[in-house]
């Protein structure tokens, strides 16, 4: 019984260590950016979508759509919706807006393109 308890305690300790390592702090997971303003480009439904992304040490601080040829609705509206969600959640891991798939993907691609330039490799 004592050996069983020692083994169980050891496995619990290993599990806690692994779990703690996965959590990390939010800024540590997002770290690795060189602060500045970076331009990005993606392919939308009607052409290229251009953005400027302001990045701090820990991630995205602001996004500006600097150019596109998408329609006001649903294309541009979808991009504005995604812009707000990126700023709220700090991630481009979002679903495309229904009815504006190409515009959504192009916008997300543009933001990711800017973030690639901001990465501190």
N, C-alpha and C positions, 0 to 999 in steps of 0.2 A: 504494500500500500504506500509506503514512504517513497519508493522509486516512482510509482505512478504520479504522486503529488509533485515530485521534483520535475518529472518530464512535463507534466501539465503546466507547471509554473514557468518552465523554460519556454514552452511554445507560446504561452501568453505574453511573455516578455518579448519574444521575437516578433510576434504579431503587432504589439504596441510600437516597437521601434520602426517596423515597416510602415505602419499607419502614420506615425508622426512624420516620417520622411516624405510621404506622399502629400501631406497637407502643406507644409511650408508656409511662408507668409505670402500674401497676395502680391506684394511688391517684388518678392524674390522670384516668383513664377513669371512675372511680366518684365523683369529687369533685362537689361541688355540693349537698351536703345540709346542712341546718341541724340540728345535734345536738339531740336531744330524744327524747321518747316521743310517738308519734303513733298515733291510732286509725284503724282502717280497717274497712270493711264490704264483704262480698260475698254473693252469692246462692248458697246451697248447695242440696242436694236437698230438704231438709225445712224450709228457711227461711234466714234471714240468719246469716252467720258473722261474728263480731266478733273483731278482733285488736288488740293493742298492739305496735307495733314500735319498738324502741329503735335510734336511728340516730346514728352518729358522723359526722365530716366525710367519711369515706371509704366509708361504707356501713352495712349492717345489722349490728348488734351482738347483738341478741336479739329474740325474738318470743314473745309470750304469746297463746294462744287464750283470749279472755275470755268468749266465749259462742257457743253453737250448739245446734241441735236435731238434729244428725246422729246416726245410730246408732253404737254403739260400734265395730261392724265391719260394713262396711268403711269407713264415712265418717270417724269420728274417727281410726281407725288410719291412714288415708291422709293425713289432715291432719298427724298427728305425723311420719309419714315425710317428707312434703314440708318440714315445718318444719326437720328435721335437714338435709335436702339444701340448703335455702336458706342455712342458717347455714354449711354446709360450702363451698358454691360461691359464695356471695355474690350470687346471682341468682335471680330468679323465672322465668327462662326454662327451665321444666321441663315435662316431659310429665305429664299426669294419670295417677294411679294406676289401673291396670286394675280394673274393677269398682266404682270410686268416682269416676267422671268428674265428676259434678256437684259432689260434695263437694270434689274436688281443685280444680276450676276456681273454685269459690266461695272457697276458702281463698286461692288465688293472687290472685284479684281483690281480696280484703280486704287482703292484704299490699301489693299494688300501689297500692291506694287510700291506704293509710297513707304509702307512699313519695312519692306525688304531693304530699301535704301537707308532706313534709319537703324537697322540692326547693327549692334556692336559685335562683330565677329571676332 
